[in-house]
Amino acid sequence: MAITEKLTQVFREVFDDNTLVLTDEMTADDVDAWDSLSHVNLMIAIEIAFGIEFKQNEIQSFANVGELRQSIEEKLGK
């Protein structure tokens, strides 16, 4: 499964919204339920789904979904 597909599944589960379509430009402002608490839940769900670990400063530094996806790719060596 491609990273984007798997990431989309995680977003849909965390935000309980099967209609979410991720774009690289998407930010928390684009998803109504994306607040600070759901951001933490999202990062934990991503770590579990991909078997990776983010550093604290990384969790707070992603400007958009594209940067998040790129970080996942780097951690997976893709």
Secondary structure, DSSP 8 states (H G I E B T S, - for coil): --HHHHHHHHHHHHHT-TT----TT--GGGSTT--HHHHHHHHHHHHHHHT----HHHHHH--SHHHHHHHHHHHHT-
